[in-house]
Amino acid sequence: MWNCYKIARFAAVPMALGVALAMPCAVAQVPGAPQPPSVAVSPSATAIVPNDRLQAWLRAEAENASPAAAASQVNATVAKALADAKAYPGIKVATAGYSTQQIAEKGRPTRWRVAQSITLDASDFTAAATLMSKLQDENGLLLSGMGFSLAEKTRREAEDSVTLQAIKSWQSRAQQAANGLGFAAWRVGHVNVLTSGGGPVPVMRAQAMAASIAAPPVALEAGTTDVTVTVSGDAVLETGPAAAR
């Protein structure tokens, strides 16, 4: 093969004969192998699963001209609530946010508002409803809100089942695409498996009530959660005799 050095060396020959010679000085490129055709397929599968986990947030509040007095009242209320909750060992109870706020309003003495929250996490909805009603009626706590979701084990089991459905759907779609495009077969390319689902879904938010007003029994409706799995990827089409349609 001629290269740039050889062309320069022999350029004097045609010039002496009065012939113009134009040759490109480039290295021949070897074309890459053609990529096989592929088709992107992204089916999903969904299961509707009953929620089996409840999370609730309750808070104790107190206002007083003395911040120490307000804090003492809240601390005593929360301590009693935690002690009473021990009668329900199936419910996970934990303390949450604690806040102290100075309130100054025109025409009124300056006062302090102290608040602390506790959280409940339960799978026994009947026991949770009973405890929430008790904490409101007997301890003076206020129900800030609650939400339902799936327990981690329940979600994993649902995702495993739905993933198998989504994969079978992906394989069926890939086969249909190969047949429709006239290819005899296909093979799996790059594939992603994606799951969707959120945390607890809030279902209510209670407004603060006067301590002298008894809270009504808490009504619960757990609802359901959609567990969705999407299989997205490429089916690489194999050349050969056209598939039967």
C-alpha positions as CSV (number, residue, x, y, z in Angstrom):
1,M,0.0,0.0,0.0
2,W,1.2,3.5,-0.9
3,N,1.7,5.8,2.0
4,C,2.5,9.6,2.2
5,Y,6.3,9.0,2.2
6,K,6.2,6.9,-1.0
7,I,3.9,9.4,-2.8
8,A,6.3,12.2,-2.0
9,R,9.3,10.2,-3.2
10,F,7.9,9.4,-6.6
11,A,6.1,12.7,-7.2
12,A,9.1,13.9,-9.3
13,V,8.5,11.2,-11.9
14,P,5.2,12.5,-13.3
15,M,6.3,16.1,-12.8
16,A,9.3,15.5,-15.1
17,L,6.9,14.0,-17.7
18,G,4.5,17.0,-17.5
19,V,1.7,14.9,-15.9
20,A,-0.2,16.3,-12.9
21,L,-0.8,13.6,-10.2
22,A,-3.2,14.1,-7.3
23,M,-3.4,11.3,-4.8
24,P,-5.1,11.6,-1.3
25,C,-2.8,11.2,1.6
26,A,-5.0,9.2,3.9
27,V,-4.9,5.9,5.8
28,A,-7.6,3.5,4.7
29,Q,-10.3,3.0,7.4
30,V,-11.7,-0.4,8.2
31,P,-15.4,0.0,8.6
32,G,-16.8,-1.4,11.9
33,A,-19.2,-4.3,12.1
34,P,-22.8,-3.2,11.7
35,Q,-24.8,-3.2,14.9
36,P,-27.7,-5.6,14.9
37,P,-31.2,-3.9,15.0
38,S,-33.0,-3.7,18.3
39,V,-36.4,-2.6,19.6
40,A,-37.1,-0.9,23.0
41,V,-39.8,-2.5,25.0
42,S,-41.2,-1.1,28.4
43,P,-44.2,-3.0,29.8
44,S,-45.4,-2.7,33.4
45,A,-47.2,-4.8,35.8
46,T,-49.2,-3.6,38.9
47,A,-50.6,-5.3,42.0
48,I,-53.2,-3.6,44.3
49,V,-52.1,-4.5,47.8
50,P,-54.1,-3.8,51.0
51,N,-52.2,-1.5,53.4
52,D,-51.1,-3.3,56.5
53,R,-49.1,-0.5,58.3
54,L,-50.4,2.5,60.2
55,Q,-48.3,5.5,61.3
56,A,-49.8,8.2,63.5
57,W,-48.5,11.5,65.0
58,L,-49.9,12.9,68.2
59,R,-48.6,15.9,70.2
60,A,-48.8,17.4,73.7
61,E,-49.1,21.2,73.9
62,A,-49.0,23.7,76.8
63,E,-49.0,27.4,77.1
64,N,-47.8,29.4,80.2
65,A,-46.2,32.7,81.1
66,S,-43.3,30.6,82.4
67,P,-41.4,28.5,79.8
68,A,-40.3,26.1,82.5
69,A,-43.9,25.6,83.7
70,A,-45.1,24.9,80.1
71,A,-42.2,22.5,79.5
72,S,-42.9,20.7,82.8
73,Q,-46.6,20.2,81.8
74,V,-45.7,18.8,78.4
75,N,-43.0,16.5,79.8
76,A,-45.5,15.1,82.3
77,T,-48.1,14.5,79.6
78,V,-45.7,12.8,77.3
79,A,-44.3,10.6,80.1
80,K,-47.7,9.4,81.1
81,A,-48.6,8.7,77.4
82,L,-45.5,6.6,77.0
83,A,-46.3,4.7,80.2
84,D,-49.8,4.0,79.0
85,A,-48.6,2.9,75.6
86,K,-46.6,0.1,77.1
87,A,-49.9,-1.8,77.6
88,Y,-49.9,-2.2,73.8
89,P,-46.6,-4.1,73.1
90,G,-47.5,-4.6,69.4
91,I,-47.3,-0.8,68.8
92,K,-44.0,0.9,68.3
93,V,-44.0,4.3,70.1
94,A,-41.3,6.9,69.9
95,T,-40.9,10.6,70.8
96,A,-40.4,13.0,67.9
97,G,-40.1,16.8,67.6
98,Y,-39.8,19.1,70.6
99,S,-40.4,22.9,70.3
100,T,-40.5,26.0,72.5
101,Q,-42.0,29.1,71.0
102,Q,-42.5,32.6,72.5
103,I,-45.9,34.1,71.6
104,A,-46.3,37.9,71.7
105,E,-49.7,39.3,70.8
106,K,-50.9,42.8,71.1
107,G,-53.0,43.4,74.2
108,R,-52.0,40.1,75.7
109,P,-49.2,39.1,78.0
110,T,-46.2,37.4,76.5
111,R,-46.4,33.6,76.9
112,W,-44.6,30.4,75.9
113,R,-45.9,27.5,74.0
114,V,-44.1,24.1,74.3
115,A,-45.0,21.1,72.2
116,Q,-43.7,17.6,71.8
117,S,-44.9,14.8,69.4
118,I,-44.9,11.1,69.7
119,T,-45.3,8.6,66.8
120,L,-47.1,5.3,66.6
121,D,-46.3,2.5,64.2
122,A,-48.6,-0.4,64.2
123,S,-49.9,-3.3,62.1
124,D,-52.9,-4.0,64.5
125,F,-55.3,-1.3,63.5
126,T,-57.8,-2.1,66.2
127,A,-55.2,-1.7,68.9
128,A,-53.9,1.5,67.3
129,A,-57.3,3.0,67.2
130,T,-57.9,2.1,70.8
131,L,-54.6,3.6,71.9
132,M,-55.1,6.8,69.9
133,S,-58.5,7.4,71.5
134,K,-57.1,6.7,74.9
135,L,-54.2,9.1,74.4
136,Q,-56.6,11.9,73.3
137,D,-59.3,11.3,75.9
138,E,-57.2,10.5,79.0
139,N,-53.9,12.2,78.3
140,G,-55.0,15.2,76.4
141,L,-52.8,14.6,73.3
142,L,-53.9,16.0,69.9
143,L,-53.9,13.8,66.8
144,S,-51.9,15.7,64.2
145,G,-52.3,13.1,61.4
146,M,-51.9,9.5,60.3
147,G,-51.2,7.5,57.2
148,F,-51.2,4.0,55.8
149,S,-48.6,2.1,53.9
150,L,-47.2,-1.4,53.3
151,A,-44.9,-3.1,55.7
152,E,-41.5,-3.8,54.2
153,K,-42.0,-7.5,54.1
154,T,-45.3,-7.1,52.4
155,R,-43.9,-4.7,49.8
156,R,-40.9,-7.0,49.0
157,E,-43.2,-10.0,48.5
158,A,-45.5,-8.0,46.2
159,E,-42.6,-6.6,44.2
160,D,-41.2,-10.1,43.7
161,S,-44.5,-11.4,42.4
162,V,-45.1,-8.3,40.1
163,T,-41.5,-8.5,38.8
164,L,-42.1,-12.0,37.4
165,Q,-45.3,-10.7,35.7
166,A,-43.5,-7.7,34.2
167,I,-40.7,-9.9,32.9
168,K,-43.1,-12.3,31.2
169,S,-44.9,-9.3,29.7
170,W,-41.6,-7.9,28.4
171,Q,-40.7,-11.3,26.8
172,S,-44.1,-11.4,25.1
173,R,-43.8,-7.9,23.8
174,A,-40.3,-8.6,22.5
175,Q,-41.5,-11.6,20.6
176,Q,-44.4,-9.7,19.2
177,A,-42.1,-6.9,18.0
178,A,-39.7,-9.4,16.4
179,N,-42.6,-11.1,14.6
180,G,-44.1,-7.9,13.5
181,L,-40.8,-6.6,12.1
182,G,-40.2,-9.8,10.2
183,F,-37.3,-11.2,12.3
184,A,-37.1,-14.9,13.1
185,A,-35.9,-14.5,16.7
186,W,-34.5,-12.1,19.3
187,R,-32.2,-12.0,22.3
188,V,-32.1,-9.9,25.5
189,G,-30.0,-6.7,25.3
190,H,-29.6,-4.2,28.2
191,V,-32.6,-4.4,30.5
192,N,-33.6,-2.3,33.6
193,V,-36.1,-3.3,36.3
194,L,-37.7,-0.4,38.1
195,T,-40.2,-0.4,41.0
196,S,-42.5,2.3,42.2
197,G,-44.2,3.0,45.5
198,G,-44.2,5.7,48.1
199,G,-44.3,6.0,51.9
200,P,-47.3,6.4,54.1
201,V,-50.2,8.1,52.5
202,P,-51.7,10.8,54.8
203,V,-55.4,10.3,55.2
204,M,-56.3,13.0,57.7
205,R,-55.0,15.9,59.8
206,A,-56.8,16.8,62.9
207,Q,-57.1,20.3,64.2
208,A,-56.3,21.2,67.8
209,M,-59.2,20.6,70.1
210,A,-59.8,22.0,73.6
211,A,-58.7,19.6,76.3
212,S,-62.2,19.6,77.8
213,I,-63.8,18.2,74.6
214,A,-63.6,14.4,74.4
215,A,-62.1,13.2,71.1
216,P,-64.4,10.8,69.1
217,P,-63.2,7.3,68.5
218,V,-60.7,7.2,65.7
219,A,-62.2,5.6,62.5
220,L,-59.7,3.8,60.3
221,E,-59.9,2.8,56.6
222,A,-56.5,1.5,55.5
223,G,-57.1,1.5,51.7
224,T,-54.6,0.0,49.3
225,T,-51.2,0.7,47.6
226,D,-50.4,0.1,44.0
227,V,-47.1,-1.7,43.6
228,T,-45.8,-1.3,40.0
229,V,-42.8,-2.8,38.4
230,T,-41.6,-1.7,34.9
231,V,-39.2,-3.8,32.8
232,S,-37.5,-1.5,30.2
233,G,-34.9,-2.6,27.8
234,D,-33.7,-3.6,24.3
235,A,-34.6,-6.8,22.4
236,V,-31.9,-7.4,19.9
237,L,-33.4,-8.8,16.7
238,E,-31.8,-11.8,15.0
239,T,-31.5,-11.9,11.3
240,G,-32.8,-14.9,9.4
241,P,-35.9,-16.2,7.7
242,A,-38.9,-14.0,8.4
243,A,-41.0,-15.1,11.3
244,A,-44.4,-16.6,10.6
245,R,-47.2,-14.1,11.2
